[in-house]
Amino acid sequence: MKLEDLIGKITCADCLDILKQLPDKCIDLVLTDPPYNASNSKISCADKHYSTLNEDWDKGFVAKDFLDLCYDKLKDNGSMIVFCSFEQIPTLIKAAEKHGFVHNIPLIFVKNYSPQVLKANMRVVGATEYAILFYRSYLPKFRNDGKMIFNWFEWERDGKDIPKIHPAQKSVKVLKKLIETFTDPGDVVIDPCFGSGTTARACQELGRNFYGFEINKEFVKRAREEMLLSDESDAVGQNQTQSDRRWRHRHK
């Protein structure tokens, strides 16, 4: 398997095996939503019976296994964004610091809805998502287009054109905002835990290159068939943001 054959595709493989083969300092942004190892604390309701979820897709993530590799593969001005639960933030920050990511900015995503419908009459429900922006001693690439960017974002839901593939699927619109802010057109984004492939879709629409790895064969199959755009050139032309157009004009 040649590495050049993997770019722009979703590969069914263990991300650690492939990351080891990539050249150092070749990635501009690591953007990933790894398993939270938390499904056994969630409650499901079926036929009026409550049960505890214990999903295979939500297991097996060990941060230290890929932090070293991500550090080596990122360019000096690259950054890493990892989605996580609120409770995991301190642990993940400490782990990242040990592997060279000495700076971080917690990010909050605010929803206007909550998936915790069953708990609505029992307690305050969650309506936020969390991620952490990590970088080294160098300031990461930052494209704010002259506007102040806060550490919180509105969580925009995708429309019907985006298929629902994964139980914990992240919004393409949200991922596009992050990718646009921390990369330039043509940059390389890597997602070691690809899931539904929304990172790939966001990269396609913004004209970024990507590596994507997912170990679950069913998720890979559906992402390839349902999430990826067949004509990437048309997608870039239709979905370029004003910021990207200005960037491309300056760099002609």
Salt bridges, closest charged atoms under 4 A:
ASP24 OD1 - LYS73 NZ 2.97
ASP28 OD1 - LYS75 NZ 3.17
ASP28 OD1 - LYS141 NZ 3.76
ASP33 OD2 - LYS170 NZ 2.84
ASP56 OD1 - LYS59 NZ 3.72
ASP65 OD1 - LYS64 NZ 3.67
ASP68 OD1 - HIS99 ND1 2.98
ASP76 OD1 - LYS25 NZ 3.07
GLU129 OE2 - LYS111 NZ 2.83
GLU129 OE1 - LYS170 NZ 3.71
ASP145 OD2 - ARG246 NH2 2.25
ASP161 OD2 - ARG201 NH2 3.99
ASP184 OD2 - LYS141 NZ 3.29
ASP184 OD1 - ARG143 NE 3.05
ASP187 OD2 - LYS141 NZ 2.73
GLU205 OE1 - LYS176 NZ 2.85
GLU205 OE2 - ARG201 NE 2.98
GLU225 OE2 - LYS221 NZ 3.18
GLU226 OE2 - ARG222 NE 2.83
ASP244 OD1 - ARG143 NH1 3.01
ASP244 OD2 - ARG208 NH1 2.74
